[in-house]
């Protein structure tokens, strides 16, 4: 309510105040949406942590949330990155295809280079691609070591 001698706001002042309130409400709503998305990612990671922690540690997961899903990132992009993150975790849950025992070093190289090309061709963010490629290189090294070719 207005004080006895205070004049009422002009229509322009009322409109500016309404715009400010709408902007504040929108920012609060977006912050809440980001928090919900990050929470859902945390639950998804926690559900699968025992199976993926050797490929994607809790520290890496937290760093990803902090760097790529912070409050300055638009909600739509946070949502997209959350789906990319969940997809990467799903990929980590899949067993690595064993490479046949009788393959040569060149066969193994060809196999893993094909996997890396497929990863590069996916429409996912760079951080996710890099993690998946690192996992492919790790599997490549294990395949070579298993055959005494490292």
N, CA, C and O atoms as a GROMACS GRO file, in nm:
protein
  600
    1UNK      N    1   0.085  -0.118   0.000
    1UNK     CA    2   0.000   0.000   0.000
    1UNK      C    3   0.088   0.124   0.000
    1UNK      O    4   0.202   0.119   0.046
    2UNK      N    5   0.036   0.233  -0.052
    2UNK     CA    6   0.112   0.357  -0.063
    2UNK      C    7   0.101   0.436   0.067
    2UNK      O    8  -0.001   0.435   0.136
    3UNK      N    9   0.208   0.504   0.096
    3UNK     CA   10   0.203   0.595   0.211
    3UNK      C   11   0.114   0.714   0.175
    3UNK      O   12   0.083   0.737   0.058
    4UNK      N   13   0.075   0.785   0.275
    4UNK     CA   14  -0.020   0.893   0.257
    4UNK      C   15   0.026   0.994   0.152
    4UNK      O   16  -0.056   1.045   0.076
    5UNK      N   17   0.156   1.025   0.147
    5UNK     CA   18   0.204   1.129   0.057
    5UNK      C   19   0.283   1.074  -0.062
    5UNK      O   20   0.338   1.150  -0.142
    6UNK      N   21   0.288   0.942  -0.072
    6UNK     CA   22   0.363   0.880  -0.183
    6UNK      C   23   0.271   0.869  -0.304
    6UNK      O   24   0.157   0.825  -0.292
    7UNK      N   25   0.323   0.909  -0.418
    7UNK     CA   26   0.237   0.903  -0.535
    7UNK      C   27   0.244   0.762  -0.596
    7UNK      O   28   0.348   0.696  -0.589
    8UNK      N   29   0.137   0.718  -0.654
    8UNK     CA   30   0.134   0.582  -0.712
    8UNK      C   31   0.230   0.572  -0.831
    8UNK      O   32   0.259   0.672  -0.897
    9UNK      N   33   0.279   0.449  -0.857
    9UNK     CA   34   0.371   0.433  -0.970
    9UNK      C   35   0.301   0.462  -1.102
    9UNK      O   36   0.181   0.441  -1.118
   10UNK      N   37   0.380   0.509  -1.195
   10UNK     CA   38   0.327   0.536  -1.329
   10UNK      C   39   0.304   0.403  -1.400
   10UNK      O   40   0.359   0.301  -1.358
   11UNK      N   41   0.226   0.403  -1.506
   11UNK     CA   42   0.207   0.278  -1.582
   11UNK      C   43   0.339   0.220  -1.632
   11UNK      O   44   0.355   0.098  -1.637
   12UNK      N   45   0.434   0.306  -1.670
   12UNK     CA   46   0.564   0.259  -1.716
   12UNK      C   47   0.641   0.192  -1.601
   12UNK      O   48   0.705   0.089  -1.620
   13UNK      N   49   0.632   0.252  -1.482
   13UNK     CA   50   0.699   0.193  -1.366
   13UNK      C   51   0.636   0.059  -1.329
   13UNK      O   52   0.706  -0.035  -1.293
   14UNK      N   53   0.503   0.050  -1.337
   14UNK     CA   54   0.434  -0.076  -1.310
   14UNK      C   55   0.474  -0.183  -1.411
   14UNK      O   56   0.498  -0.298  -1.375
   15UNK      N   57   0.482  -0.144  -1.535
   15UNK     CA   58   0.521  -0.238  -1.640
   15UNK      C   59   0.664  -0.286  -1.620
   15UNK      O   60   0.694  -0.404  -1.636
   16UNK      N   61   0.753  -0.194  -1.585
   16UNK     CA   62   0.893  -0.231  -1.561
   16UNK      C   63   0.902  -0.326  -1.441
   16UNK      O   64   0.980  -0.422  -1.444
   17UNK      N   65   0.825  -0.300  -1.337
   17UNK     CA   66   0.825  -0.386  -1.219
   17UNK      C   67   0.772  -0.526  -1.253
   17UNK      O   68   0.825  -0.626  -1.206
   18UNK      N   69   0.667  -0.531  -1.334
   18UNK     CA   70   0.611  -0.660  -1.377
   18UNK      C   71   0.712  -0.739  -1.460
   18UNK      O   72   0.726  -0.860  -1.443
   19UNK      N   73   0.782  -0.670  -1.550
   19UNK     CA   74   0.885  -0.736  -1.632
   19UNK      C   75   0.996  -0.792  -1.545
   19UNK      O   76   1.045  -0.902  -1.567
   20UNK      N   77   1.036  -0.713  -1.445
   20UNK     CA   78   1.141  -0.756  -1.353
   20UNK      C   79   1.097  -0.880  -1.274
   20UNK      O   80   1.175  -0.974  -1.256
   21UNK      N   81   0.973  -0.879  -1.229
   21UNK     CA   82   0.920  -0.994  -1.154
   21UNK      C   83   0.914  -1.118  -1.244
   21UNK      O   84   0.949  -1.228  -1.201
   22UNK      N   85   0.869  -1.100  -1.367
   22UNK     CA   86   0.864  -1.213  -1.461
   22UNK      C   87   1.004  -1.269  -1.488
   22UNK      O   88   1.024  -1.390  -1.494
   23UNK      N   89   1.100  -1.180  -1.504
   23UNK     CA   90   1.238  -1.224  -1.529
   23UNK      C   91   1.292  -1.300  -1.409
   23UNK      O   92   1.359  -1.402  -1.425
   24UNK      N   93   1.263  -1.251  -1.288
   24UNK     CA   94   1.306  -1.320  -1.166
   24UNK      C   95   1.241  -1.458  -1.156
   24UNK      O   96   1.308  -1.556  -1.125
   25UNK      N   97   1.112  -1.464  -1.182
   25UNK     CA   98   1.040  -1.591  -1.176
   25UNK      C   99   1.095  -1.690  -1.279
   25UNK      O  100   1.111  -1.809  -1.250
   26UNK      N  101   1.123  -1.641  -1.399
   26UNK     CA  102   1.178  -1.726  -1.504
   26UNK      C  103   1.315  -1.780  -1.464
   26UNK      O  104   1.343  -1.899  -1.482
   27UNK      N  105   1.400  -1.694  -1.409
   27UNK     CA  106   1.534  -1.737  -1.366
   27UNK      C  107   1.525  -1.841  -1.255
   27UNK      O  108   1.599  -1.939  -1.256
   28UNK      N  109   1.434  -1.821  -1.160
   28UNK     CA  110   1.416  -1.918  -1.053
   28UNK      C  111   1.365  -2.052  -1.107
   28UNK      O  112   1.411  -2.158  -1.065
   29UNK      N  113   1.272  -2.046  -1.201
   29UNK     CA  114   1.218  -2.167  -1.262
   29UNK      C  115   1.327  -2.243  -1.337
   29UNK      O  116   1.336  -2.365  -1.326
   30UNK      N  117   1.409  -2.171  -1.413
   30UNK     CA  118   1.517  -2.236  -1.488
   30UNK      C  119   1.620  -2.296  -1.394
   30UNK      O  120   1.671  -2.406  -1.420
   31UNK      N  121   1.652  -2.226  -1.286
   31UNK     CA  122   1.748  -2.280  -1.188
   31UNK      C  123   1.693  -2.408  -1.127
   31UNK      O  124   1.768  -2.505  -1.107
   32UNK      N  125   1.565  -2.409  -1.097
   32UNK     CA  126   1.500  -2.529  -1.040
   32UNK      C  127   1.505  -2.644  -1.141
   32UNK      O  128   1.531  -2.758  -1.103
   33UNK      N  129   1.479  -2.614  -1.269
   33UNK     CA  130   1.484  -2.718  -1.372
   33UNK      C  131   1.625  -2.776  -1.384
   33UNK      O  132   1.641  -2.898  -1.395
   34UNK      N  133   1.726  -2.690  -1.383
   34UNK     CA  134   1.865  -2.738  -1.391
   34UNK      C  135   1.897  -2.829  -1.273
   34UNK      O  136   1.960  -2.933  -1.289
   35UNK      N  137   1.854  -2.788  -1.155
   35UNK     CA  138   1.881  -2.867  -1.035
   35UNK      C  139   1.813  -3.004  -1.044
   35UNK      O  140   1.873  -3.105  -1.006
   36UNK      N  141   1.692  -3.008  -1.094
   36UNK     CA  142   1.621  -3.136  -1.111
   36UNK      C  143   1.694  -3.224  -1.211
   36UNK      O  144   1.709  -3.344  -1.188
   37UNK      N  145   1.740  -3.167  -1.321
   37UNK     CA  146   1.811  -3.244  -1.423
   37UNK      C  147   1.941  -3.299  -1.365
   37UNK      O  148   1.972  -3.417  -1.386
   38UNK      N  149   2.016  -3.217  -1.293
   38UNK     CA  150   2.141  -3.265  -1.233
   38UNK      C  151   2.114  -3.375  -1.130
   38UNK      O  152   2.188  -3.472  -1.121
   39UNK      N  153   2.006  -3.358  -1.054
   39UNK     CA  154   1.969  -3.459  -0.954
   39UNK      C  155   1.934  -3.592  -1.022
   39UNK      O  156   1.975  -3.698  -0.976
   40UNK      N  157   1.860  -3.586  -1.132
   40UNK     CA  158   1.826  -3.708  -1.206
   40UNK      C  159   1.952  -3.776  -1.259
   40UNK      O  160   1.961  -3.899  -1.258
   41UNK      N  161   2.048  -3.697  -1.306
   41UNK     CA  162   2.176  -3.754  -1.352
   41UNK      C  163   2.249  -3.820  -1.236
   41UNK      O  164   2.305  -3.929  -1.251
   42UNK      N  165   2.249  -3.755  -1.121
   42UNK     CA  166   2.315  -3.812  -1.003
   42UNK      C  167   2.251  -3.945  -0.965
   42UNK      O  168   2.321  -4.042  -0.937
   43UNK      N  169   2.120  -3.950  -0.965
   43UNK     CA  170   2.050  -4.076  -0.934
   43UNK      C  171   2.085  -4.184  -1.035
   43UNK      O  172   2.108  -4.299  -0.998
   44UNK      N  173   2.089  -4.147  -1.163
   44UNK     CA  174   2.122  -4.242  -1.269
   44UNK      C  175   2.264  -4.295  -1.249
   44UNK      O  176   2.289  -4.415  -1.259
   45UNK      N  177   2.357  -4.204  -1.222
   45UNK     CA  178   2.496  -4.246  -1.200
   45UNK      C  179   2.505  -4.335  -1.076
   45UNK      O  180   2.568  -4.441  -1.080
   46UNK      N  181   2.442  -4.293  -0.967
   46UNK     CA  182   2.447  -4.372  -0.843
   46UNK      C  183   2.392  -4.513  -0.864
   46UNK      O  184   2.444  -4.609  -0.807
   47UNK      N  185   2.287  -4.524  -0.944
   47UNK     CA  186   2.226  -4.654  -0.971
   47UNK      C  187   2.326  -4.747  -1.041
   47UNK      O  188   2.321  -4.869  -1.022
   48UNK      N  189   2.415  -4.692  -1.122
   48UNK     CA  190   2.507  -4.774  -1.201
   48UNK      C  191   2.653  -4.759  -1.158
   48UNK      O  192   2.741  -4.813  -1.225
   49UNK      N  193   2.679  -4.689  -1.051
   49UNK     CA  194   2.817  -4.656  -1.012
   49UNK      C  195   2.905  -4.780  -0.995
   49UNK      O  196   3.021  -4.778  -1.036
   50UNK      N  197   2.852  -4.885  -0.936
   50UNK     CA  198   2.935  -5.004  -0.913
   50UNK      C  199   2.983  -5.064  -1.045
   50UNK      O  200   3.091  -5.122  -1.050
   51UNK      N  201   2.904  -5.050  -1.149
   51UNK     CA  202   2.940  -5.109  -1.278
   51UNK      C  203   3.025  -5.018  -1.366
   51UNK      O  204   3.095  -5.067  -1.455
   52UNK      N  205   3.021  -4.889  -1.342
   52UNK     CA  206   3.094  -4.797  -1.432
   52UNK      C  207   3.206  -4.719  -1.364
   52UNK      O  208   3.279  -4.647  -1.432
   53UNK      N  209   3.220  -4.730  -1.234
   53UNK     CA  210   3.317  -4.643  -1.164
   53UNK      C  211   3.461  -4.665  -1.211
   53UNK      O  212   3.542  -4.573  -1.204
   54UNK      N  213   3.494  -4.784  -1.260
   54UNK     CA  214   3.629  -4.806  -1.311
   54UNK      C  215   3.649  -4.741  -1.447
   54UNK      O  216   3.762  -4.719  -1.490
   55UNK      N  217   3.539  -4.708  -1.516
   55UNK     CA  218   3.548  -4.642  -1.646
   55UNK      C  219   3.517  -4.493  -1.636
   55UNK      O  220   3.566  -4.413  -1.715
   56UNK      N  221   3.434  -4.457  -1.537
   56UNK     CA  222   3.391  -4.318  -1.519
   56UNK      C  223   3.376  -4.294  -1.370
   56UNK      O  224   3.272  -4.324  -1.311
   57UNK      N  225   3.480  -4.240  -1.311
   57UNK     CA  226   3.486  -4.227  -1.165
   57UNK      C  227   3.387  -4.123  -1.113
   57UNK      O  228   3.343  -4.036  -1.189
   58UNK      N  229   3.353  -4.131  -0.985
   58UNK     CA  230   3.267  -4.029  -0.926
   58UNK      C  231   3.327  -3.888  -0.940
   58UNK      O  232   3.254  -3.791  -0.957
   59UNK      N  233   3.460  -3.878  -0.934
   59UNK     CA  234   3.525  -3.748  -0.951
   59UNK      C  235   3.503  -3.695  -1.092
   59UNK      O  236   3.475  -3.576  -1.109
   60UNK      N  237   3.516  -3.781  -1.192
   60UNK     CA  238   3.491  -3.739  -1.331
   60UNK      C  239   3.346  -3.698  -1.349
   60UNK      O  240   3.316  -3.600  -1.416
   61UNK      N  241   3.256  -3.774  -1.289
   61UNK     CA  242   3.114  -3.744  -1.299
   61UNK      C  243   3.085  -3.606  -1.239
   61UNK      O  244   3.017  -3.524  -1.302
   62UNK      N  245   3.134  -3.580  -1.119
   62UNK     CA  246   3.111  -3.451  -1.054
   62UNK      C  247   3.172  -3.336  -1.134
   62UNK      O  248   3.112  -3.229  -1.147
   63UNK      N  249   3.290  -3.360  -1.188
   63UNK     CA  250   3.355  -3.257  -1.270
   63UNK      C  251   3.271  -3.226  -1.394
   63UNK      O  252   3.259  -3.110  -1.433
   64UNK      N  253   3.213  -3.329  -1.455
   64UNK     CA  254   3.128  -3.309  -1.573
   64UNK      C  255   3.008  -3.221  -1.537
   64UNK      O  256   2.977  -3.126  -1.608
   65UNK      N  257   2.941  -3.254  -1.425
   65UNK     CA  258   2.825  -3.174  -1.384
   65UNK      C  259   2.866  -3.028  -1.361
   65UNK      O  260   2.798  -2.936  -1.405
   66UNK      N  261   2.977  -3.009  -1.292
   66UNK     CA  262   3.021  -2.873  -1.260
   66UNK      C  263   3.060  -2.794  -1.384
   66UNK      O  264   3.028  -2.675  -1.395
   67UNK      N  265   3.129  -2.859  -1.476
   67UNK     CA  266   3.180  -2.786  -1.591
   67UNK      C  267   3.076  -2.766  -1.702
   67UNK      O  268   3.074  -2.661  -1.765
   68UNK      N  269   2.992  -2.865  -1.725
   68UNK     CA  270   2.905  -2.863  -1.842
   68UNK      C  271   2.757  -2.842  -1.811
   68UNK      O  272   2.678  -2.822  -1.903
   69UNK      N  273   2.719  -2.846  -1.683
   69UNK     CA  274   2.576  -2.836  -1.649
   69UNK      C  275   2.552  -2.734  -1.537
   69UNK      O  276   2.461  -2.751  -1.456
   70UNK      N  277   2.633  -2.629  -1.532
   70UNK     CA  278   2.622  -2.528  -1.428
   70UNK      C  279   2.505  -2.433  -1.457
   70UNK      O  280   2.440  -2.444  -1.561
   71UNK      N  281   2.482  -2.340  -1.366
   71UNK     CA  282   2.364  -2.252  -1.375
   71UNK      C  283   2.371  -2.147  -1.484
   71UNK      O  284   2.270  -2.082  -1.512
   72UNK      N  285   2.485  -2.128  -1.546
   72UNK     CA  286   2.493  -2.029  -1.654
   72UNK      C  287   2.462  -2.092  -1.790
   72UNK      O  288   2.455  -2.022  -1.891
   73UNK      N  289   2.444  -2.223  -1.792
   73UNK     CA  290   2.413  -2.294  -1.916
   73UNK      C  291   2.261  -2.294  -1.935
   73UNK      O  292   2.189  -2.322  -1.840
   74UNK      N  293   2.212  -2.264  -2.055
   74UNK     CA  294   2.066  -2.266  -2.078
   74UNK      C  295   2.007  -2.404  -2.047
   74UNK      O  296   2.070  -2.507  -2.068
   75UNK      N  297   1.885  -2.403  -1.997
   75UNK     CA  298   1.819  -2.527  -1.955
   75UNK      C  299   1.814  -2.630  -2.068
   75UNK      O  300   1.838  -2.748  -2.044
   76UNK      N  301   1.784  -2.588  -2.189
   76UNK     CA  302   1.775  -2.682  -2.300
   76UNK      C  303   1.908  -2.753  -2.323
   76UNK      O  304   1.911  -2.872  -2.353
   77UNK      N  305   2.018  -2.680  -2.309
   77UNK     CA  306   2.150  -2.740  -2.328
   77UNK      C  307   2.185  -2.832  -2.211
   77UNK      O  308   2.246  -2.936  -2.232
   78UNK      N  309   2.147  -2.795  -2.090
   78UNK     CA  310   2.168  -2.883  -1.973
   78UNK      C  311   2.092  -3.013  -1.994
   78UNK      O  312   2.143  -3.121  -1.967
   79UNK      N  313   1.970  -3.002  -2.043
   79UNK     CA  314   1.888  -3.122  -2.069
   79UNK      C  315   1.955  -3.211  -2.175
   79UNK      O  316   1.960  -3.333  -2.159
   80UNK      N  317   2.004  -3.150  -2.282
   80UNK     CA  318   2.072  -3.225  -2.388
   80UNK      C  319   2.198  -3.293  -2.335
   80UNK      O  320   2.224  -3.409  -2.364
   81UNK      N  321   2.275  -3.220  -2.257
   81UNK     CA  322   2.398  -3.277  -2.201
   81UNK      C  323   2.367  -3.388  -2.102
   81UNK      O  324   2.443  -3.484  -2.090
   82UNK      N  325   2.256  -3.376  -2.030
   82UNK     CA  326   2.216  -3.481  -1.937
   82UNK      C  327   2.186  -3.610  -2.014
   82UNK      O  328   2.226  -3.719  -1.973
   83UNK      N  329   2.117  -3.597  -2.125
   83UNK     CA  330   2.088  -3.716  -2.207
   83UNK      C  331   2.216  -3.775  -2.264
   83UNK      O  332   2.231  -3.897  -2.268
   84UNK      N  333   2.310  -3.690  -2.306
   84UNK     CA  334   2.439  -3.739  -2.355
   84UNK      C  335   2.514  -3.813  -2.245
   84UNK      O  336   2.573  -3.918  -2.269
   85UNK      N  337   2.511  -3.757  -2.125
   85UNK     CA  338   2.578  -3.820  -2.010
   85UNK      C  339   2.517  -3.956  -1.980
   85UNK      O  340   2.589  -4.054  -1.961
   86UNK      N  341   2.385  -3.963  -1.977
   86UNK     CA  342   2.318  -4.091  -1.950
   86UNK      C  343   2.350  -4.192  -2.060
   86UNK      O  344   2.369  -4.310  -2.032
   87UNK      N  345   2.355  -4.145  -2.185
   87UNK     CA  346   2.388  -4.236  -2.295
   87UNK      C  347   2.530  -4.289  -2.280
   87UNK      O  348   2.555  -4.407  -2.305
   88UNK      N  349   2.622  -4.202  -2.241
   88UNK     CA  350   2.759  -4.247  -2.221
   88UNK      C  351   2.764  -4.352  -2.111
   88UNK      O  352   2.834  -4.453  -2.126
   89UNK      N  353   2.692  -4.331  -2.002
   89UNK     CA  354   2.691  -4.429  -1.893
   89UNK      C  355   2.630  -4.561  -1.941
   89UNK      O  356   2.678  -4.668  -1.906
   90UNK      N  357   2.524  -4.552  -2.022
   90UNK     CA  358   2.466  -4.675  -2.080
   90UNK      C  359   2.568  -4.748  -2.165
   90UNK      O  360   2.577  -4.871  -2.161
   91UNK      N  361   2.647  -4.673  -2.242
   91UNK     CA  362   2.752  -4.734  -2.324
   91UNK      C  363   2.855  -4.803  -2.235
   91UNK      O  364   2.904  -4.911  -2.268
   92UNK      N  365   2.889  -4.741  -2.123
   92UNK     CA  366   2.985  -4.800  -2.032
   92UNK      C  367   2.931  -4.928  -1.968
   92UNK      O  368   3.008  -5.014  -1.925
   93UNK      N  369   2.799  -4.940  -1.960
   93UNK     CA  370   2.738  -5.061  -1.902
   93UNK      C  371   2.746  -5.181  -1.997
   93UNK      O  372   2.741  -5.296  -1.954
   94UNK      N  373   2.760  -5.152  -2.125
   94UNK     CA  374   2.768  -5.261  -2.222
   94UNK      C  375   2.904  -5.328  -2.209
   94UNK      O  376   3.006  -5.262  -2.192
   95UNK      N  377   2.905  -5.460  -2.218
   95UNK     CA  378   3.035  -5.526  -2.213
   95UNK      C  379   3.116  -5.494  -2.338
   95UNK      O  380   3.062  -5.476  -2.447
   96UNK      N  381   3.245  -5.485  -2.319
   96UNK     CA  382   3.334  -5.460  -2.432
   96UNK      C  383   3.341  -5.588  -2.513
   96UNK      O  384   3.365  -5.696  -2.460
   97UNK      N  385   3.319  -5.574  -2.643
   97UNK     CA  386   3.321  -5.692  -2.729
   97UNK      C  387   3.460  -5.754  -2.728
   97UNK      O  388   3.560  -5.686  -2.753
   98UNK      N  389   3.466  -5.883  -2.699
   98UNK     CA  390   3.597  -5.947  -2.702
   98UNK      C  391   3.647  -5.956  -2.846
   98UNK      O  392   3.571  -5.978  -2.940
   99UNK      N  393   3.774  -5.940  -2.860
   99UNK     CA  394   3.836  -5.951  -2.991
   99UNK      C  395   3.883  -6.096  -3.006
   99UNK      O  396   3.935  -6.154  -2.911
  100UNK      N  397   3.864  -6.153  -3.124
  100UNK     CA  398   3.903  -6.292  -3.147
  100UNK      C  399   4.051  -6.311  -3.115
  100UNK      O  400   4.133  -6.221  -3.135
  101UNK      N  401   4.084  -6.429  -3.065
  101UNK     CA  402   4.220  -6.459  -3.024
  101UNK      C  403   4.318  -6.462  -3.141
  101UNK      O  404   4.434  -6.426  -3.125
  102UNK      N  405   4.275  -6.505  -3.258
  102UNK     CA  406   4.369  -6.525  -3.369
  102UNK      C  407   4.392  -6.400  -3.454
  102UNK      O  408   4.446  -6.410  -3.564
  103UNK      N  409   4.354  -6.285  -3.406
  103UNK     CA  410   4.373  -6.162  -3.483
  103UNK      C  411   4.516  -6.111  -3.471
  103UNK      O  412   4.581  -6.129  -3.368
  104UNK      N  413   4.562  -6.048  -3.576
  104UNK     CA  414   4.696  -5.988  -3.576
  104UNK      C  415   4.687  -5.847  -3.517
  104UNK      O  416   4.578  -5.795  -3.493
  105UNK      N  417   4.802  -5.788  -3.495
  105UNK     CA  418   4.808  -5.650  -3.446
  105UNK      C  419   4.732  -5.557  -3.542
  105UNK      O  420   4.660  -5.468  -3.497
  106UNK      N  421   4.749  -5.577  -3.674
  106UNK     CA  422   4.680  -5.493  -3.772
  106UNK      C  423   4.529  -5.512  -3.767
  106UNK      O  424   4.454  -5.416  -3.781
  107UNK      N  425   4.484  -5.637  -3.746
  107UNK     CA  426   4.340  -5.663  -3.734
  107UNK      C  427   4.282  -5.590  -3.613
  107UNK      O  428   4.175  -5.529  -3.621
  108UNK      N  429   4.353  -5.598  -3.502
  108UNK     CA  430   4.307  -5.533  -3.379
  108UNK      C  431   4.305  -5.381  -3.398
  108UNK      O  432   4.210  -5.314  -3.357
  109UNK      N  433   4.410  -5.329  -3.460
  109UNK     CA  434   4.416  -5.185  -3.486
  109UNK      C  435   4.298  -5.142  -3.573
  109UNK      O  436   4.232  -5.042  -3.544
  110UNK      N  437   4.273  -5.215  -3.678
  110UNK     CA  438   4.162  -5.184  -3.768
  110UNK      C  439   4.028  -5.185  -3.694
  110UNK      O  440   3.945  -5.096  -3.712
  111UNK      N  441   4.009  -5.285  -3.609
  111UNK     CA  442   3.886  -5.300  -3.532
  111UNK      C  443   3.864  -5.177  -3.442
  111UNK      O  444   3.755  -5.119  -3.441
  112UNK      N  445   3.966  -5.139  -3.367
  112UNK     CA  446   3.949  -5.028  -3.273
  112UNK      C  447   3.945  -4.892  -3.342
  112UNK      O  448   3.878  -4.801  -3.294
  113UNK      N  449   4.015  -4.877  -3.452
  113UNK     CA  450   4.004  -4.752  -3.527
  113UNK      C  451   3.862  -4.734  -3.582
  113UNK      O  452   3.812  -4.622  -3.588
  114UNK      N  453   3.799  -4.844  -3.621
  114UNK     CA  454   3.660  -4.838  -3.666
  114UNK      C  455   3.568  -4.795  -3.551
  114UNK      O  456   3.480  -4.712  -3.571
  115UNK      N  457   3.590  -4.849  -3.434
  115UNK     CA  458   3.510  -4.810  -3.316
  115UNK      C  459   3.529  -4.661  -3.289
  115UNK      O  460   3.431  -4.590  -3.263
  116UNK      N  461   3.652  -4.613  -3.295
  116UNK     CA  462   3.680  -4.472  -3.268
  116UNK      C  463   3.615  -4.382  -3.374
  116UNK      O  464   3.563  -4.276  -3.341
  117UNK      N  465   3.618  -4.424  -3.500
  117UNK     CA  466   3.551  -4.347  -3.605
  117UNK      C  467   3.400  -4.340  -3.580
  117UNK      O  468   3.338  -4.235  -3.600
  118UNK      N  469   3.342  -4.450  -3.536
  118UNK     CA  470   3.198  -4.451  -3.505
  118UNK      C  471   3.166  -4.356  -3.391
  118UNK      O  472   3.066  -4.284  -3.395
  119UNK      N  473   3.251  -4.355  -3.289
  119UNK     CA  474   3.231  -4.262  -3.176
  119UNK      C  475   3.240  -4.118  -3.225
  119UNK      O  476   3.157  -4.035  -3.189
  120UNK      N  477   3.341  -4.089  -3.306
  120UNK     CA  478   3.359  -3.953  -3.358
  120UNK      C  479   3.236  -3.908  -3.438
  120UNK      O  480   3.204  -3.789  -3.439
  121UNK      N  481   3.169  -4.001  -3.504
  121UNK     CA  482   3.054  -3.968  -3.586
  121UNK      C  483   2.926  -3.945  -3.508
  121UNK      O  484   2.827  -3.899  -3.564
  122UNK      N  485   2.926  -3.977  -3.380
  122UNK     CA  486   2.804  -3.959  -3.299
  122UNK      C  487   2.780  -3.814  -3.267
  122UNK      O  488   2.873  -3.734  -3.258
  123UNK      N  489   2.653  -3.780  -3.252
  123UNK     CA  490   2.615  -3.643  -3.219
  123UNK      C  491   2.604  -3.628  -3.068
  123UNK      O  492   2.495  -3.621  -3.011
  124UNK      N  493   2.721  -3.625  -3.005
  124UNK     CA  494   2.730  -3.605  -2.860
  124UNK      C  495   2.838  -3.501  -2.834
  124UNK      O  496   2.920  -3.471  -2.920
  125UNK      N  497   2.838  -3.448  -2.712
  125UNK     CA  498   2.934  -3.342  -2.682
  125UNK      C  499   3.076  -3.397  -2.677
  125UNK      O  500   3.098  -3.517  -2.663
  126UNK      N  501   3.172  -3.306  -2.690
  126UNK     CA  502   3.314  -3.342  -2.700
  126UNK      C  503   3.362  -3.418  -2.577
  126UNK      O  504   3.437  -3.515  -2.589
  127UNK      N  505   3.320  -3.375  -2.459
  127UNK     CA  506   3.362  -3.439  -2.334
  127UNK      C  507   3.321  -3.586  -2.332
  127UNK      O  508   3.399  -3.673  -2.293
  128UNK      N  509   3.200  -3.614  -2.374
  128UNK     CA  510   3.150  -3.751  -2.378
  128UNK      C  511   3.228  -3.832  -2.481
  128UNK      O  512   3.268  -3.946  -2.455
  129UNK      N  513   3.248  -3.773  -2.598
  129UNK     CA  514   3.327  -3.842  -2.702
  129UNK      C  515   3.466  -3.875  -2.650
  129UNK      O  516   3.514  -3.987  -2.668
  130UNK      N  517   3.530  -3.779  -2.586
  130UNK     CA  518   3.666  -3.801  -2.537
  130UNK      C  519   3.670  -3.916  -2.436
  130UNK      O  520   3.762  -3.997  -2.438
  131UNK      N  521   3.571  -3.923  -2.349
  131UNK     CA  522   3.567  -4.032  -2.250
  131UNK      C  523   3.548  -4.167  -2.319
  131UNK      O  524   3.612  -4.265  -2.283
  132UNK      N  525   3.460  -4.170  -2.418
  132UNK     CA  526   3.434  -4.296  -2.489
  132UNK      C  527   3.557  -4.338  -2.571
  132UNK      O  528   3.590  -4.456  -2.578
  133UNK      N  529   3.624  -4.242  -2.631
  133UNK     CA  530   3.745  -4.272  -2.708
  133UNK      C  531   3.856  -4.322  -2.615
  133UNK      O  532   3.928  -4.416  -2.648
  134UNK      N  533   3.868  -4.260  -2.499
  134UNK     CA  534   3.968  -4.306  -2.402
  134UNK      C  535   3.940  -4.450  -2.362
  134UNK      O  536   4.032  -4.530  -2.348
  135UNK      N  537   3.813  -4.483  -2.343
  135UNK     CA  538   3.775  -4.620  -2.310
  135UNK      C  539   3.810  -4.716  -2.424
  135UNK      O  540   3.855  -4.828  -2.399
  136UNK      N  541   3.791  -4.674  -2.548
  136UNK     CA  542   3.826  -4.757  -2.663
  136UNK      C  543   3.976  -4.782  -2.669
  136UNK      O  544   4.020  -4.894  -2.695
  137UNK      N  545   4.056  -4.678  -2.644
  137UNK     CA  546   4.201  -4.695  -2.641
  137UNK      C  547   4.244  -4.790  -2.529
  137UNK      O  548   4.336  -4.870  -2.546
  138UNK      N  549   4.177  -4.779  -2.415
  138UNK     CA  550   4.206  -4.869  -2.303
  138UNK      C  551   4.176  -5.014  -2.343
  138UNK      O  552   4.255  -5.103  -2.316
  139UNK      N  553   4.061  -5.036  -2.406
  139UNK     CA  554   4.025  -5.170  -2.451
  139UNK      C  555   4.123  -5.220  -2.557
  139UNK      O  556   4.158  -5.338  -2.560
  140UNK      N  557   4.167  -5.131  -2.643
  140UNK     CA  558   4.265  -5.164  -2.747
  140UNK      C  559   4.394  -5.215  -2.682
  140UNK      O  560   4.448  -5.318  -2.721
  141UNK      N  561   4.442  -5.140  -2.583
  141UNK     CA  562   4.563  -5.181  -2.511
  141UNK      C  563   4.544  -5.317  -2.443
  141UNK      O  564   4.635  -5.400  -2.446
  142UNK      N  565   4.428  -5.338  -2.383
  142UNK     CA  566   4.401  -5.467  -2.317
  142UNK      C  567   4.398  -5.580  -2.418
  142UNK      O  568   4.449  -5.689  -2.391
  143UNK      N  569   4.338  -5.555  -2.536
  143UNK     CA  570   4.333  -5.658  -2.640
  143UNK      C  571   4.473  -5.694  -2.688
  143UNK      O  572   4.503  -5.812  -2.708
  144UNK      N  573   4.558  -5.595  -2.705
  144UNK     CA  574   4.696  -5.623  -2.747
  144UNK      C  575   4.772  -5.698  -2.637
  144UNK      O  576   4.843  -5.794  -2.665
  145UNK      N  577   4.756  -5.654  -2.514
  145UNK     CA  578   4.826  -5.717  -2.401
  145UNK      C  579   4.782  -5.863  -2.383
  145UNK      O  580   4.863  -5.949  -2.351
  146UNK      N  581   4.653  -5.889  -2.404
  146UNK     CA  582   4.601  -6.025  -2.389
  146UNK      C  583   4.663  -6.122  -2.490
  146UNK      O  584   4.664  -6.243  -2.468
  147UNK      N  585   4.713  -6.068  -2.598
  147UNK     CA  586   4.774  -6.151  -2.702
  147UNK      C  587   4.925  -6.140  -2.702
  147UNK      O  588   4.993  -6.193  -2.790
  148UNK      N  589   4.978  -6.070  -2.602
  148UNK     CA  590   5.123  -6.052  -2.595
  148UNK      C  591   5.179  -5.962  -2.704
  148UNK      O  592   5.295  -5.975  -2.743
  149UNK      N  593   5.096  -5.870  -2.753
  149UNK     CA  594   5.137  -5.783  -2.864
  149UNK      C  595   5.165  -5.639  -2.820
  149UNK      O  596   5.192  -5.553  -2.904
  150UNK      N  597   5.159  -5.612  -2.691
  150UNK     CA  598   5.174  -5.472  -2.647
  150UNK      C  599   5.316  -5.424  -2.647
  150UNK      O  600   5.342  -5.308  -2.612
   0.00000   0.00000   0.00000
